Amino acid sequence: MPRLKLLRRVAVALAALLVVVIGIVAVLAVTWVRRPFPVTDGQVQVPGLTGKVTVVRGDHGIPQIYADSSEDLFKAEGFVHAQDRFFEMDLRRHITAGRLAELVGEGGVETDRVVRTLGWRRTAEAELPTLKPETRRYLQAYADGVNAYIHQAGSPSKMSLEYVVLGQKVPDYRVEDWTPADSLAWLKAMAWDLRGDYSAELMRARLASTMPMSQIDELWPPYQYATNKPILSAQDWSPGTAAPTTSSAGSAVPTVGAKAGTASKSGTAPQTGAASTTGTAPTKAGVAPAGSQLPGPGNKQVQQAYAAVSRALAAVPQTLGRGDGIGSNSWVVSGSRTTTGKPLLANDPHLGVSVPGIWYQVGLHCRSVGPSCPFDVAGYSFSGLPGVVIGHNQSIAWGFTNLGPDVSDFFLEQVKGRTYLRDGKQVPLTMRTETIKVGGGGEQTITVRSTVHGPILSDAIKGVDQAGDSPPVNGRRSPGAYEVALDWTGLKVGQTADAIFGLNTAQDFQQFRAAAKDFAVPAQNLIYADTKGNIGYQAPGAIPIRSRYMDAAPGYWIRPGWVSSWDWKGWVPFDEMPWTYNPSEGYLVTANQAVTASGTPFLTTEWDYGYRAQRIRDLLGKDDKVSPADMARIQMDTRNQFAPTLVKALLDIDLGHDDFTKQAQDLLRGWNFSQPADDSDSAAAAAYYNAVWAKLLDLTFNDELPRDLRADGGDQWMAAMASLLSQKGTSAWWDDKRTAGITEGKSEILRRALVEARLELTRQLGKDPSDWKWGRLHQLTLRHQVLGGDDVPGIVRSIFNLSPKEMPGGSAIVDANGWNAACTTVQPPDECFKNGAYDVDWAPSMRMVVDLSDLDRSRWVNQTGNSGHAWNDHYDDQTDAWVKGELFDWPFTRKAVDAAGGDTLTLVPAPNSN
């Protein structure tokens, strides 16, 4: 046979074989992908049910669950959560228990060290017996439903595709049964990401070794109450308010909780005068009380301890997200100011971005609502936690934004051997041993040390040496080494789980406030509306009382742990927390801004500076009547409220004969300060403005900041820059320390920012500024939390990650698609996204508009979809609408749910399961 013909036959045979192999691989791939998809119609037996449960899933796979008892309802919720999101649930419980390495291998060890040191799971286990009996029953019923799914699925590969991939590294992984403590531990992760005044406290302490305190203070200017209004005016609430504020709704506010001045149930009685009575910005450091030796800011041992804690904090993965924008927007409008005649309530929490998204939409309905089965509620839940976190029931609606109070303090401890200094005496450390198992083989043992304040975080990073014995303190020898302990409300036993079920069943403002009293951590701004026409607000949370230190506001500086007078003094009583009911203005806006202008009770100095909140207030004030469509449009507003201040300064810069840069500068003339993704002149101006902003931050601040503390460009940095621009004198920040022998000054730094941004965008987007678009820079890639990173093979990432989306908005903007300006400069690779320096790293995690005139006319959308299964129809079926600002119908009543149609699954008791 001629050689050419033989080669052709071989080639044909190989091609045929390749087609067969590809076909087999494709079939196997489809089988592996589809194998975990949930059963959504027909009938499934669930052990322990006392009656039939109906699960109706509409067009977007959102389950509306109907049952005859509360226990059956939550058992079914656990089952459907697991059907759609079990890997996410399993990942969350491994993170919160400090057992991530068991699931993902060696890469999880560092996280486990930190989480075990913090003791999230231990706190959750301690909380469980303190909860109300019905809460414990609901948690157990939920766990039973999850376990019914686990036992029916059998092997991990039948639960989620992620297990197939991770099984290559951890082949012997087995899924454990779910427990109520697994659900409670997730609340600790929520509290961790939403904690207030945490990184700022540590940042100030680290900077104190390199610059004057007056220069540090310029980074945290006073809140401008006259410009950006707080949530509550003096007419809405003032300290000691007891009488109701009335409006056309005419309802009186009931008194809830302990009397003023008494202790909360989770703490000791507060000491009179312990809290700061002012809300003013901190001043320069002063003199500490007698007997307290304070470490010098340049002390090497102190800085080593601070650095160790910084690395420990960075090792904890995002659960809800972290960054400047981790907050939210919410507002509620009274019926007197709406087109419907009843209140409208909007909410869009700003959290980290991932696929699947953070929220799971669900409806929980007792077929006959009454004392034994009181639930008729729908909204956004967390997979792994029973109930609805944000949403509405048949009578009320509620929304959350992060209150952001200062609920944590670092304490510098002098440790010597197994003891630490306390009021002149060496007292024993509390110590325990933790064993971290590593999936695929091996284990590590750590020793967790704690003081009276909490765990020593400087222990949490492997290889960090102790600071050394007997370092000098204010020129004297001290008896031990410096370590850093953390006191944080999230490590105290609380009853937040009780609050969730209380909110789900509350029928009026009195019951709403009673539920809020239990909402310890994370402390949130709670807004309220009901079908009778009332609106309201409540600030809950476990808020510590502490004294001023170094002539600054409480919590502003790290404190010496060896003097007990600096310890927390108890908790702010619930009745002293701000609230209002039917305010005369007719609406309430919460967007992480200051709650009130009063400094009593002291909550924090670290408010969001209010750019988003004031913009929402301005938009609401434009119309006498607000419609549901108006509420949705406001959520998508992209105006940059800080831009007018900076643009004025930039246009004052004379560029001389630099026509090349002038061409870009001219984009800012006549700009309306909006930041659309792709809208001709506005999008071009937004692209240039943000590039200039990033360069300006780098030139002004980053030359003097450590790599991991560089300016991220959020509201704090906007307020700091606004203050610097308004000063007549010369701030040290205007000198770029990287240019030796040159003192630039404000005008030169602004000029260089304009020039460098022009050059950067020319390289990235082209020479003609009119062709620039903000969306080409500002993009979002929704990534899987475990299998979406660059250390994962590209073919695997392509299965789980979503394609990039061009995004509008930005940091401190109502449509808060935030980005980290520090990523435009050199950063550690784990702190910035790879695709682009302006990539979105937090965003509205969902949006909802509740219409209290007709709950079936409410609207909502999720960031991704309800399913956690890659390639499932509901994995990302809401993402495009979410990007565009579109909302979907939100049927609530049984009539509306049935009219919407969808799949119906019936859960029935298994034989002999009762």
N, C-alpha and C positions, 0 to 999 in steps of 0.2 A: 504494500500500500504506500502510495506516495506520502512523503513526510508532511506536506502541506495539508493533505486531506486528513491524515491522522491527527494533526494538531487541531484542525477544525472540529473533528468528532470529540476529541478530548475537551475542547473548549465548550462545545454544546452540552456535553455530559456534566461538566463542572457547573455550567450556568444553570442547568436543570436542578442539579443537586443544591446549588446555592438558593434557588427559588424555594425548594422544599424546606431547606434549613431556615430561611427567612420566614417562610410561612409558619413553621413550627414555633420559632421564636416569637413571632407575632401573636400566634394563638396563646402561647404560654404567657406572654406579656399581658395580653388582654385578660386572660384568666386571673393572673395575679392581681391586676389592677381592679378588676370588677368583683373579685371574690369577697372583699369586705363590705361591699355596698349593702345598705340596710334593706330589709324587707319592709315595704311600706303599704302593702295591702294584703288582704286575706286575714288569717288568724294565727296568733302565736300564743303558746302557753307560757305563763310566767308564774313560777312558784310563789306562794304567799299572798296572791291577790284574793280579796274576799268577794269580788264581783267583776263583771266585764268593764273594761276600760276602752274607750274609743279614741283613736288618734287620727285626726284628719290633717293631712298635709296638702297645702295649696300649691300654687304655681311655683313658689320658691322653696318648697320643701320645709316650710315652717309648720311645726306640729301644734295643733290645738287639741288639748287633751281633756277628756271628759270622764269623770269618775264619780262614784257615790260616797267615797270616804276620802279624808285627807291623806291617809296612809297609802291608799291605792293610787291617789293622784301623784304623790311624790315618788312612789315606786315606779310608776310609769315614766315620770320625768327622768329618773335615773336610767331607765332602760333606753329611752330615745336619745338622751345625751350620749350614752355609750354607743348606740348604733351609729351616730353621726360623727362623734368627736372623741372616741376612746383614746386614741394615741395622744391627743392633746391633754386629756385628763391624766393619763399615765405619766406624761412628761411633767406636768405641773406638780403632781404629787412627789415625783422623784426630786425635782428641784427643791420643793419646800421641805422635804424631809432630809435634805443633804445626802441623797442617794443617786445623784445623776450618773455617777461613774458606773453604777450597776447597769444602767440602760445604754450608755453611749461609750463606755470604756474609759481609758486613761484621761481623755480630754475633759472629763467631768470632775476630776479629783480636786482641782483648785476651787471650783465652785462649792463642792461639798465641804471643804475645810471651812470656808467662811460661813455657810449656812448652818453647819453643825455648831460652830462657835456661837452664832447668834441664837440658835436653839428654837427656831420657828416651830418645829414639830412638837417639841417638849411643851411649849406654851399652849399649843392647840390641844394637846392631850389633857393639860391641866384645866383648860376652859370647859371641856365637855361636861363634866359633872356639875358645873355651876349654872348651866343653861336651864331654861324652863322645861318641865317634863314634856310638853308638846313639841318643843323644838328638838329635843333629843329623839322623840318618836319620828319626827319628819326626817331627821338626818339618817336614822337607821333605816327607815323605809326607802329612802333614796339609795342608800348603800345596798340594800337588798335588790333593788331594781338593777343597779349596775352589775351586781354579782350574777343576777339571772342572765344577763347578756354575756358576761365572761364565761360562765359555765356552758351556755349554749354554743358560743363560738368555738370553744375548745382550745385551739392553738393561736398563738399571736399572729400568724400569717393570715388567719381568717378575720382578724380584727382591724388590721390596717396594713397598707403597703409599706409603711415605714419600718415595720418589724422585719420584713423580708430583706430590706437593704441593711439595716443595722445588724441583722443576724449573721452577716458575713464577718462582722467584727466580734459580736457577742452571740455565739451560736447557741448557748445553753440558757438564754433568757427565758424566764417563766413569769407569767402575769399573776400577781397576787390579788386576793380579794380586796374589794374596796371597803373602807371603814369610815365612820363619821369623822374621825380625826383627819382623814385625808381631805375632807371638804373644809374643815375649819382651818387647816394649815394654809389653804389658798388665800384666806383673808389676811394672813400675815404677809404674803407676797404682795397683795394689793396695798397694804399699809406701807410696805417698804418702798415701793416705787412712788407713792404719793406723800411721802414724809416731807416735812417742811424745814427750812433753815438747817440743812444738813451739810451739804457740800460747801455752802457759803461760810459756815462756821469754821470748817477745816481750812478752807481757802484763806480766810483772813489770818488764821494762825500761821500758816505757811509763809504768807507774804510778809508777816511781821519781822522776819529775819533779814529782809532785803530792802525795806523801804519805810519811811516814816508813816505813822498811823494816820496822819492827816491825808496823805496820798492814798492810803487804802480806803479811807472813808469816802473819797471821791467816786469810788466804784459803786457805792450804795447811797445815792443821794436821797434826801427826804421825799416821801410820797407827796405828789402835788394834788391835794384834795380839792382845791379850787378849780383845777383844770379837768381832772379825771375823777368823777364823783364816786364815792364809796357806794356799797350796796344799799345801806340804810342811811337816811338823813337823820338829823337830830329830831325831826318830827316823827319819824318812823319808830325810833328806839333811842333811848338814852339809858345809861347805867341806873339800875333800880326801877326800871319801868315795870309796873305791875298792872296798870289799867289797860284795857283794850284800846286799840286804834280802830275806829269804826268807819264804815263807808256805807254805800247804798245797800250792800248785802246785809248789814245790820247785825251781824253775829258778834257776840262777845267772846274774847279769847279766854279760855279757861286757864287756871293756874295748874302747872304740871311740875312734879318733882319736889325735891327738898327745898325747904325755906332757905332764903339767902343766908349765907354764912355758915351753913351746916355742911358736913362732909358728904361727898358722893359715896355711893355704896362700894366703890372700888379703891377708896383712898382714905387718908386721915384728914381730920379737920384742918382747913387752911389756917395759917397764922395771919392775924391781922397785920396789914401793911406789908406783907411779904412781896406782893406783886408790884411791878412798876406802875405808877399812876399816870405815866405820860406815854404818848405815842410818838414822841419826837425821834428824830434820827440820832444815832449814837454819836457821842463826842469822843475826843481824844482820851486815851487811856489815862486813868487817874491812879489814886493810891488805894490799895486794898486794905481791908481792916487788919488790925494788929493780929499777929500770930499766923498770917498766911504768907508763906514764902512763895513768890512767884518766879517761875523760870524766866530767865532772860530770853528775849525773842531770837537771839542769835545762837542759843545753846545748841550744840551739835546733836546731843542726845535727844533733845526735844524734837528737832527737825527729822531725825531718823524715825522716831516714833510716829510723827505725823505722816511721813512718806509711806511707812508700812501700812497705816490705816487707809491711806488713799488707794494703795494697790489692792487692799482687801476689798474695799467697796467696789472697785472696778471689776472684781472677779465675779460678782453676783450677776447672772444674766438678767436681761430685761424680762419682766413678766407682763406688766402693763406698759412699760416703756420708761425712759428717763430723758431728761433734758429740759430746756427752758420752757417748752410749751406743754409739758405734762400738766394739764389743767382742764379747761373746758369752757364752753359757752352754755348758758341757760338763761331763759327769761320767761316771764309769765305776764300776761296782759289781762286785766279785768274786763268783764263783759261790757262795762260802760264805755270801753274804748275799742271794742271789736265789732266787726260787721255781723257776727253771729249772735251777739247779745249775751254770750257766755264766754268764760275765759278761754284763752289759747295758751298753750305751754310748749316751749321748744327746748331741745337739749341736743348738744353734740359734744360728747367728751373727747378731748384731745389726748390720745395715747399713742403708744408705739405702733408701728406698722408691721404686719406679717400676714402670711396666709397659712392656715385659716385665720380670719380676723378674731379679735378678742371676744366678741359677743356672740351669743346664740339666742335667736328669737324664738319665743314660745308663748303659748297660752295655756293657763291652768284653770280649769273650770269644774267646780262641783255642780253636778246636775241639779241638785237641790241645795241652794245656799242657806246655811243656818249655823247654829252654834257648833254642831258636830263636824261640819264641813263648810268652813267660812270663805273659801277661795273662789274668786271669779276675777282673774287678773291676767294681764298679758303685757309683754314687753321684752326686755333684754336680760338674759341670764348669763351666768358663767358656767360653762361645762365643768362639772365637778362639784357644783354648789347648788342645792335645791332652792326653789323659789325664783322670783323675779327681782332683779336688782333695781332696774329703772323701768318705769312704765306707768300703767294705770289699771285700776280695777273698775268696778261698775259705778263707783261714786267719786273717786279722787284720782288725780294724776300727780306724779312727782318727778323731779329731775335732780341731778347731782352736778356740782362742779367741785373741784378740790378747794377746800378752805385753806389748806396750806399753813396751819399753825405750827409754831415751833414746839415740837413734841419730842425732841431729842437733844441731848447734851453730851459732849465729849468731856471726860474728866482725865486729867493728867495724873497718873498714879506713880508713887515711889515704891517700887517692889524690891524686896530683898529676900532672896530664897523663896520660901513658900509663904511669905507674909508681905503685907503692905502697910504703909504708914497711915495712921488714922488718929487724928487729934493727939499727936505726940506719942502714940503707942503703935507697936507692930502687932497687927491682927492677922489671923490666918486667911489665906486665900481660899475661896471655894473652888474645888478642883474635881473634874470628872474626865473619864477616858472615853473616847469615841473611836470606833473602828469603821473605816471606810472600805467597803468591798468594791473591787474593780471588775466590771464585766469582762469576761475573757480570761480571768485569773488574777490572783494577787489581792492584797489588801494593805491598807496603811492605818496606823494608829496615831491619834493625836490626843493631846491633853488640853482641855479647855479650862482656862483659869478665869475666875470672876471675882470682882470686888463687890462692895455693897451697891455700887452704881450699876453694875452689869458686866457683860463679858469683856475681856481684854482683846480688842480687835487686832492689836499688833502681834498677837500670836497666830493669826489666821493665815499668814503667808509663809510658806515653807522657805527656809534659808535666810530669813531675816534675823540677824543677830540681835540679842538684847542690847539695849543702849549702853550698858556698862554700869559698874558700881560707882556709887558716890560721886555723881557729877556735881559741878558747882551750880548753885542756885542763888542768883543775886549776890555773887561773890562769896558765898559760903558753901561749905560741904553739906550735902544732903545725904540721908542714910540709905538711899537705894537707887535703883535704876528707874528711868521713866518708861512707862507703858501708857497706853491710851484705852480707857474703858468707855463703853457706851451705855448711857441711860436712855431708854426709848419706850414710849408707851405701847408700842407693838409687842413688847416682851412682857407686858403685864396681862393678867387674866382679865378678860372683858366679855361682854355679852352682845357683840355686834350681830351674831347669828340670830338672836332673839329679835333684834331690830328689823332685820329683813322680813321676817314673817309678820311682824307687827305692821310694817308699811304695806305689805301685800293685802292685809285685811282691814286696814283703817278705813273708817267711813266718814270722818270729819276731822277738823283741825285739831281737836282735843286728842283724838286717838293717834293722829299723825305725830303730834308732839310727844306723846307718851312713848311711841315707838322710837322716835329720834333720840330720846334720852338714853337708850341702850346702845346707840351707834357710837362706839368708843373710838375705833380706828378702822380705816383712815378717816379722819374728821373731814366732813364735806359740808358745802353749802347746800341745804335742802330747800327747794322751791316747791310750792304746793298750789293746787287748784282743785275745785270740786264742781260737781254738776249743779249745785245750788247757786253758784256764782261767786264764791269766795276765793281769794288768793292769799298766799302767805309765804313766810320764810322762817327757817330755823337754822341756827348754827349749833351743831352738836359736837361731841367729841370729848375725850379725856385730855384736858389741857392742864399741864403742870403749873404750879405756882412756884416761882423762884425769885430771888432777890437780884438787884442790879449788881454788876461786877465790873471792876475797872472803869467806873463812871460811865458805863454804857448800858444799853437796854438789856434786859435779861436774855441770856442765850446768845449774845453777840460774840463773846469770846469763849474759848475753851477754858475750863475752870480747874483749879487745883483740887484733886480728890482727897487730899489728906486733911482738909479742914471741913468739918461737917456743916458749918454755917452756910456753905455754898450748895448744900443738897436741896432737892425739891422739898417743898413745904406742904404738899397736898395737891388737891385738884380744884379747879374752878367749879363751883356748884352749877348744876344745869340751869337753874332759874336765873343765874347771872349771865348766861350766854345770850348774845343778841338774837332777836326774833321780831317779827312784825306780822300783822294780820290786816288785810284790806287797807293798804297804805293809800293816802289821799291822792298820790300821784297817779294811781291806777295801773302801775306796772312795777315790776322788780327785775333787775338785771344782775346776774352774777357771772363774772368771767375772771375769777381769781383775783380781783382787785381787793382793796381794803374793804373790810366789812363796815366799819364806822370810823369816824374821825376821832372817836374817843380811844384813849389808851387803857381803859378799864372795861372788862378785864384785859390784861395783856395777852395778845394772841401771837404776834410776831412782828418783826420789822421787815420781813422778806416778802411783802405783797408783790404780786404782779402789778406793774405800774399803771395798768388800767387803760391802755390804748384800745384794746378790743372792746372792753366794757363801755367806754365812752362813745365809741362809734355805734354800738348797738343802741345806746340811749338816744343818740342824735337821730338815728333812722326811725326809731319808734316815735320820737317827738315830732316828726314831719307831718304825720297824718292824724286826724282826729279819730279815725276808725282804722283798725288794723285787720286785715283778712288773713285766712290761713295761707294764701299764696304769698302775702307779704312776709309772713314769718319764714317761709322757705327761702325767699329771695334774700332776706337778711343773712341767713346762714351761709350764703355763697358770696357775700360782699368781700371785695378784694382791695379796698382802699387801705393804703399804708398811712396810718395816722402820724407817724413820726417823720415821714418823708418831707412834708412842707418845711419843717425846721432845718433839716439837713440840706435840702435842695436850695433854700435861700442862701446858705453859707457857700455852697458849691458854685452858684451862679455869681457870687460876689468875687470869685477868684479870677484875676486877669491872667489869661494864658499867653498874652503877648502875641508873638508871631507863630505860635503852635497851632496852625489851622487844622492839623490832623486831629488833635485832641478836641479842639473847638467843635469840630463836626459832631463828635459824640456828646459833648457838653450841651449842644443845642437841642438834643433830644429831651432834655429836662425842662426846656422853656415851654410853657403851656401844657405840660403833662398834668393829667388829672389825678395823679398819685394812685391809680388803680394798678393792680398786678395780674392781668389776665394771662393765660398761657399763650394765646395766639390771637391778638387783636390789633394788628397794624401798629400804629404809633405808640399806643399805650404799652403793648408787649415789648416793643423795642426799648422804650424808655425804662421800663421795669428791669429789663436785662442789664442795661448799663448801670442803673442806679444800684442794684444789688451787687454788681461787681465792684463798683466804687466803695460801697459800704464794707464789703469784705476786705478790700485793700486798706481802707481807712482804719478799721479795727486792728489790722496787723501792724500798721505803721505807728498807731497811737499806743496800743496796749501790749501787743504780743512780744515786743522786744524786752519787756520786763517781767513777763509771766512765765512760769514753768510750762513745759510742753503740754502737759495734761490739764492745764488751767487756762488755756488760751480762750479769747473772747469768742463766744458762740453766736453773738449777734442778736440775741433775744431782747426782751423788754428791759432787762437790767442794763444792758449795754446801750440801749437807746436812751434811757434816762440819764446814764452817766455821760454820754456824748452830748446830750442836750444841755446838761449842766456845764460841761466844759466849754461848749460853744458860746454860752451866755456870759461866761466870766470875762471880766475886763483885764484881770491879771493873767500871768503866764503860768500854766500848770506844768509840773514836771512831766506829765504824760505826753506833752507835745514834743518832747525831745526824743528822737529815735536813737536809742543807745547803741544801735548797730553801726552808726556812722560816727566813728571816733573823731573827736575834735570839731564836730559840727553841731550846733544847736539850731534845730529846724524852726520851731515855732508853729503856731496854728496854720497860718496861710500856706507855708511850704508843705506841711503834711497834707493839707487838703489838695494842693496842686499835684503832689506826687500820686495821691490816690486816683485823681482824674486821669493822669497820664498812664499809670500802670494798668488801670482797668481798661482803657482804650486799647492798649497793646494786647492784653489778655484776650479780650473778646474778638479782636481782629484775628488772632491765631485760632480761636475756637469756632467763631461763627461767620467770619468773613470780613472783608475790608469795608463794605458799605454798611453803616449803622442802621439804615432803614430795613435791612434784611434780618436784623437781630430779632429774636423772639425769646421771651422769658421761659416759655415751655420747653425750648430746646436745651436750656441749661437746667431747669428745675423739673426733675423727673422722679417718678416713684416706681421702684421695682418691689413688688410684694414678694418677700422671700420666706421660705419655710424656716422655722426657728432652728431646726437641727440639721436639715438636709439642704439648706439654701445657700450656704456659705461657699467661699472660694476654695476651701479645703476639700470640697466634695466634687467628684467627677462631673464634668459638664453635662453628660447625658442624664445623670441623676437630678441635677439642679433643674434641667429643662422639664422634668416631670412634675416637680413640686412648685417651682417658682412661676410667677406670672410675668408677662411681657411688660416692658417699661411703659408708663403713662406720662404724658406731658401734663403738668399740674399748674394751676393758677395759685394765687395767694402767697402766703409765706409766714414767717415768724411775726407774732404780735399783730396779726391780721385776723379778722373774723373768720374767713375761710383759712383756717390755720394749718396749712400744709408746711410745716416748719422744716428748716434746714440748719445745718451747723456751719457757721462761717469759718470756724477754725479748720474745717476740712479743706479750705482753699489754700492753706499753708501746710507745712510739713507736720504730720500728726502720727502718733502710733497707729499702725494699720488696723487694729481692732476697734478704733473709735470712729472710723469714717467709712463710708461706703466706697466701693471701688469704681463704680460706673461714672461718677462725676462729683465734683466738689460741691455742687449745689443740690444734690439729691435730697429728697424728702426723707426725713427719719422719724417724724411723728405727724399725726394728722387727725382729723375728726374720725373717730373709730366707728361712728354711726351717726345718723341724724333722725330726729323724730319731731313731729308737730302733732300735739294732741288737741282735738277739738272737743271741748266739754259740752258743746250744744248737741253733738251727735257723735258718740265715740266711734261709730263705724265710718265716720268721715275723717278719722285721724290718718296720718300718713307716716311712713317710715322707710328707712333703707339701711342696709348693713355695708360694711367696707368690702367684704368679699362675698361669702355666701354662708348658708347655714351648715353645709357639709364640710367635714374635715378630710374627706377622701379625694385625693387627686384624681382628676378627670371625671368625677361625678358631675352630673348636670348642675348641681347646686354648690359646687366648689367655689365658683367665682361669678355666679349669675347675677349678682347685684353690683359688681365692681364698676362697670361702665356707667350705670345710672348714678352711682355714688360720685364718680369723677365729675359728671356733668351737673350734679346737684338735683337730680330727679328723685322723686319719692314715689313709693308704691302704696296702693291701698292697704289698709290695716283693718281687716274685718275682725270684729270682736264678738258681737252677739251670735248666738247659734244660727239664727236666720241668715245673717250675713256670711258666716263661715260656710254654711251649706250652699248658699247661692254662688259663692266663689268656686266651689267644687274642689276636686283633687283626689288623691289616694286616701283610702280609709283602711286603717289597720285596727283589728280588734285584739286586745290582749285579754286572755281568759285565764282563770285559775288553773294551774296544773292539777291533775288528779292527786288526791290525798295531800294537797299542799296546805290545807287549812288546819 
